[in-house]
């Protein structure tokens, strides 16, 4: 066993983070996948498992290092525990790429189709599975780096998983060009040429308008970014100051806004416990003919939800469906609560919302709502985008601290706007608060860790993109078929 192979795989995995926000060096992902393909093309299944495990663990170590900040800085977990817990988290997630490495080396690799299409298809299958296992962790997908490249033009058609397929296929083709025997290099060159052709076609797709602007007046938006630190947010001593801050900030927005938005869990109390305050705020909004939406925890009988609610100017409430493990619910809570403070964070006992929830109705506009982490789920947002005028998400990104997390989160929100051809409003407590156009471009924003108000306009759009209509199903079915075909062909076309 050559240690250098595992170090090389880990270094390639660690570099993946540079292809995503805030760095956006998208080409690095192609080289990283080429390195992984080269590492796996001459291994046993066991070696493939281990090398891909090194690759995956290192990519999560650099890409989601903010997990340590959430545990240590805000969860009050001592560094001596937070460091190994973060390491266990990254190594555990690395098992998913490791299984990819095993399956690829064991059943797919032995053939030209397996070394190219099979490699890319299997990678996407495991990316997709990662979005479902244990409620999912849909972070660090390869495709996000192409938000603003010509390949982004494909996003409304094939979504982020389709873009990941292109990245993985390009990497596999490059590996053949650089490391394969001379007889196989032409296959690598032809595959790489096909990838370049798709890249070029993306230029024309970027100019295509999949959805149409609705001929109605735009909606004037006002958003409050409070920049209240996580330490103060749930402190009772700061409760009244929080209420006053949102009240005063909104007074500047009411006259010029059709809709004012507050972030996730803006008021640190259950809705029914702050009802008198919300009645007062609703009167202020109505006096200015404005609407108000806010994130607020709610309770119905024995169930508590992380919710977003129309307080004035419309109707509707949405309960978060995809909860963050340990942040919003604690797996095996009967056994691990009380062990460390991180397992007893405020508001960590939410109930999952239903899958049949409707849009929020504000002044006749249909808003497709999502809360925080949910914006990372492509199909969840595509489902809610249908028959909506606008995408809308609120978040509390204070947990990320001063890390790359807020930029990654914002990039995912921008991709959802591009995939669905809808404008998007994103309001967070500590940033990044922004209005995004239907091409995924930020129109106006407030940077992280700045208190302030955002003003802007949004436009309703009608119609659906192919991705909104069909979601990820076509690309996942295609990848599944390619994996099966590559497996059958591995012996008939040995390489």
Residue pairs with C-beta under 8 A, 6 or more apart in sequence:
1 47
5 39
5 47
5 51
6 50
6 51
6 54
7 54
8 35
8 39
9 35
9 36
9 39
9 51
9 52
9 54
9 55
9 58
10 54
10 55
10 57
10 58
11 35
11 58
12 31
12 32
12 35
12 36
12 39
12 55
12 58
13 32
13 36
13 54
13 55
13 56
13 57
13 58
13 59
13 97
14 58
14 59
14 61
14 62
15 28
15 31
15 32
15 62
16 28
16 29
16 32
16 59
16 62
16 63
16 140
16 142
17 23
17 59
17 62
17 63
17 140
17 404
18 25
18 28
19 25
19 26
19 27
19 28
19 29
19 32
19 142
19 145
20 63
20 140
20 144
20 145
20 408
20 411
21 144
21 404
21 407
21 408
21 410
21 411
22 404
22 407
22 408
24 145
24 148
25 145
26 145
26 146
26 149
29 142
29 145
29 167
29 171
30 167
30 170
30 171
30 174
31 171
31 174
32 59
32 171
33 123
33 142
33 167
33 168
33 170
33 171
33 172
33 175
34 170
34 171
34 172
34 174
34 175
34 178
35 171
35 175
36 51
36 52
36 55
36 171
37 115
37 119
37 171
37 172
37 174
37 175
37 176
38 175
38 178
38 179
39 51
39 52
39 55
40 48
40 51
40 52
40 101
40 104
40 105
40 109
40 119
41 109
41 115
41 175
41 179
41 180
43 51
43 105
44 105
45 102
45 105
45 106
46 102
47 105
48 101
48 102
48 104
48 105
48 106
49 98
49 99
49 101
49 102
49 105
50 98
50 101
51 101
52 97
52 98
52 99
52 100
52 101
52 102
52 104
53 91
53 94
53 95
53 97
53 98
53 101
54 94
55 94
55 97
55 101
56 93
56 94
56 95
56 96
56 97
56 98
57 90
57 91
57 93
57 94
58 94
59 94
59 97
59 140
60 89
60 90
60 93
60 94
60 140
61 87
61 90
63 139
63 140
63 404
63 408
64 89
64 90
64 93
64 139
64 140
64 405
65 86
65 403
65 404
66 399
66 400
66 401
66 403
66 404
66 405
67 86
67 89
67 90
68 82
68 83
68 86
69 399
69 400
69 401
69 403
69 405
70 327
70 399
70 400
70 401
71 77
71 81
71 82
71 85
71 86
71 342
72 78
72 79
72 82
73 230
73 401
74 230
74 231
74 345
74 398
74 399
74 401
75 82
75 340
75 341
75 342
75 345
76 341
76 342
77 85
77 340
77 341
77 342
81 340
93 130
93 137
96 126
96 129
96 130
96 133
97 126
99 126
100 122
100 123
100 126
103 122
104 114
104 118
104 119
104 122
107 487
107 490
108 114
108 118
108 119
108 122
108 483
108 486
108 487
108 490
109 115
109 118
109 119
109 490
110 490
110 491
110 494
110 495
111 118
111 486
111 489
111 490
111 491
111 492
111 493
111 494
111 495
112 184
112 187
112 493
112 495
113 482
113 485
113 486
113 489
113 493
114 486
114 487
114 489
114 490
115 172
115 175
115 176
115 180
115 184
115 187
115 495
116 169
116 172
116 173
116 176
116 187
116 188
116 191
117 169
117 482
117 485
117 486
118 482
118 483
118 485
118 486
118 487
119 168
119 169
119 172
120 165
120 166
120 168
120 169
120 172
120 479
120 482
121 165
121 478
121 479
121 480
121 482
121 483
121 486
122 479
122 483
122 486
123 142
123 164
123 165
123 168
124 161
124 164
124 165
124 168
124 475
124 476
124 479
125 476
125 479
125 480
125 483
127 141
127 142
127 161
127 164
128 161
128 472
128 476
128 479
130 136
130 137
130 138
131 137
131 138
131 377
131 378
134 325
134 331
135 322
135 323
135 325
136 322
136 377
138 376
138 377
138 378
139 376
139 408
140 408
141 160
141 161
141 164
142 163
142 164
142 167
142 168
143 155
143 159
143 160
143 161
143 162
143 163
143 164
143 166
143 167
143 415
144 160
144 163
144 408
144 411
144 412
144 415
145 167
146 152
146 155
146 163
146 166
146 167
147 155
147 411
147 414
147 415
147 418
147 440
148 440
148 441
149 199
149 202
150 199
150 200
150 202
150 203
150 206
151 163
151 166
151 198
151 199
151 202
152 163
152 202
152 206
152 418
152 440
153 201
153 202
153 203
153 204
153 205
153 206
153 207
153 208
154 162
154 163
154 166
154 198
154 201
154 202
154 205
155 162
155 163
155 415
155 418
155 419
155 440
155 467
156 205
156 210
156 418
156 419
156 420
156 421
156 465
156 466
156 467
156 468
157 205
157 465
157 466
157 467
158 165
158 466
158 467
158 474
158 475
159 378
159 382
159 419
159 467
159 471
159 472
159 475
160 378
160 415
160 419
161 378
161 472
161 475
161 476
161 479
162 475
165 475
165 479
166 195
166 198
166 199
169 191
169 195
170 192
170 195
172 191
173 188
173 189
173 191
173 192
173 195
174 188
174 192
175 188
176 184
176 185
176 187
176 188
176 191
177 185
177 188
177 189
177 192
178 188
180 187
180 188
180 495
184 495
206 439
209 421
210 421
210 463
210 464
210 465
210 466
211 420
211 421
211 422
211 438
211 461
211 462
211 463
211 464
211 465
212 461
212 462
212 463
213 459
213 460
213 461
214 389
214 459
214 460
214 461
214 462
216 460
218 457
218 458
218 459
219 258
219 259
219 362
219 363
219 365
219 390
219 457
219 458
219 459
219 460
220 256
220 257
220 258
220 259
220 455
220 456
220 457
221 257
221 258
221 259
221 261
221 425
221 435
221 454
221 455
221 456
221 457
221 458
222 250
222 253
222 254
222 256
222 257
222 259
222 260
222 261
222 290
222 453
222 454
222 455
223 260
223 261
223 262
223 425
223 427
223 433
223 446
223 453
223 454
223 455
224 246
224 249
224 250
224 253
224 260
224 261
224 262
224 263
224 266
224 427
224 453
225 263
225 427
225 428
225 429
225 430
225 431
225 433
225 446
225 450
225 451
225 452
225 453
225 454
226 242
226 245
226 246
226 249
226 262
226 263
226 266
226 429
226 430
226 451
227 429
227 430
227 431
227 449
227 450
227 451
227 452
228 238
228 242
228 245
228 398
228 429
228 430
229 398
229 430
230 396
230 398
230 399
232 238
232 242
233 242
233 265
233 268
233 396
233 398
233 429
234 268
234 346
234 347
239 268
239 269
242 266
242 267
242 268
243 267
243 274
243 277
246 262
246 266
246 267
246 281
247 281
247 284
249 453
250 260
250 262
250 281
250 284
250 285
250 292
251 284
252 453
253 260
253 290
253 453
253 455
254 260
254 284
254 285
254 287
254 288
254 290
255 288
256 455
257 290
257 455
258 290
258 291
258 313
258 363
259 290
259 291
259 292
259 293
259 313
259 362
259 363
260 285
260 290
260 291
260 292
260 293
261 292
261 293
261 294
261 392
261 394
261 425
261 427
262 292
262 293
262 294
262 295
262 394
262 427
263 294
263 295
263 394
263 395
263 396
263 427
263 428
263 429
263 433
264 295
264 306
264 308
264 371
264 372
264 394
264 395
264 396
264 428
264 429
265 295
265 296
265 297
265 306
265 347
265 396
265 429
266 294
266 295
266 296
266 429
267 274
267 277
267 278
267 294
267 296
268 346
269 296
269 297
270 296
270 297
270 298
270 299
270 304
271 278
271 296
271 297
271 298
271 299
271 307
271 309
272 298
272 299
274 296
278 296
278 311
281 292
281 311
281 312
282 292
282 311
282 312
285 291
285 292
285 311
285 312
285 313
286 312
286 313
290 312
290 313
291 310
291 312
291 313
291 314
291 362
291 363
292 310
292 311
292 312
292 313
293 308
293 309
293 310
293 311
293 360
293 362
293 367
293 392
294 308
294 309
294 311
295 306
295 307
295 308
295 309
295 371
295 394
295 396
296 307
296 308
296 309
297 304
297 305
297 306
297 307
297 347
297 350
298 304
298 305
298 307
298 309
298 317
298 319
299 305
303 351
304 347
304 349
304 350
304 351
305 319
305 320
305 350
305 351
305 353
306 319
306 320
306 323
306 328
306 347
306 350
306 371
306 372
307 317
307 318
307 319
307 320
307 353
307 371
308 317
308 318
308 360
308 369
308 371
308 394
309 316
309 317
309 318
310 316
310 317
310 360
310 361
310 362
313 362
313 363
314 360
314 361
314 362
314 363
314 365
315 360
315 361
316 358
316 359
316 360
316 361
316 362
316 367
316 369
317 360
318 353
318 357
318 360
318 369
318 370
318 371
319 351
319 352
319 353
319 354
319 357
320 328
320 350
320 352
320 353
320 371
320 372
320 374
321 352
321 353
321 354
321 355
321 357
321 374
321 380
322 352
322 373
322 374
322 377
322 380
323 329
323 350
323 352
323 373
324 372
324 373
325 331
326 342
326 343
326 345
326 348
327 345
327 348
327 399
328 347
328 348
328 350
329 348
329 349
329 350
329 352
330 336
330 337
330 343
330 348
330 349
333 343
333 349
336 343
337 343
337 344
338 344
359 366
359 367
359 368
359 369
359 384
359 387
359 388
360 366
360 367
360 369
360 392
361 367
365 389
365 390
365 460
366 387
366 388
366 389
366 390
367 388
367 389
367 390
367 391
367 392
368 381
368 384
368 385
368 388
368 390
368 391
368 392
368 422
369 384
369 392
369 393
369 394
370 380
370 381
370 384
370 391
370 392
370 393
371 393
371 394
371 395
372 393
372 394
372 395
372 396
372 397
374 380
374 381
374 393
375 381
375 393
375 395
375 409
375 412
375 413
375 416
375 426
376 409
376 412
378 415
378 416
378 419
378 467
378 471
378 472
379 471
379 472
381 391
381 416
381 419
381 420
382 419
382 420
382 467
382 468
382 471
382 472
383 471
384 391
385 391
385 416
385 420
385 422
385 464
385 468
386 464
386 468
386 469
388 422
389 422
389 460
389 461
389 462
390 422
390 423
390 424
390 425
390 458
390 460
390 461
391 416
391 417
391 420
391 422
391 423
391 424
391 425
392 424
392 425
393 413
393 424
393 425
393 426
393 427
394 426
394 427
394 428
395 409
395 426
395 427
395 428
395 429
396 428
396 429
396 430
397 405
397 406
397 409
397 428
397 429
397 430
397 431
397 432
397 448
398 429
398 430
399 405
400 406
400 409
402 448
402 449
406 428
406 430
406 431
406 432
406 448
407 432
409 432
410 426
410 432
410 434
410 442
413 424
413 426
413 434
413 436
414 424
414 436
414 440
414 441
414 442
415 440
416 424
417 423
417 424
417 436
417 437
417 438
417 439
417 440
418 438
418 439
418 440
419 465
419 467
419 468
420 464
420 465
420 467
420 468
421 438
421 461
421 463
421 464
421 465
421 468
422 438
422 461
423 435
423 436
423 437
423 438
423 458
423 459
423 461
424 435
424 436
425 435
425 436
425 458
426 432
426 433
426 434
426 435
426 436
427 433
427 454
430 448
430 449
431 446
431 447
431 448
431 449
431 450
432 445
432 446
432 447
432 448
433 445
433 446
433 454
434 442
434 443
434 444
434 445
434 446
434 454
435 442
435 443
435 444
435 445
435 454
435 456
435 457
435 458
436 442
436 443
437 443
438 461
443 456
444 454
444 455
444 456
445 454
446 452
446 454
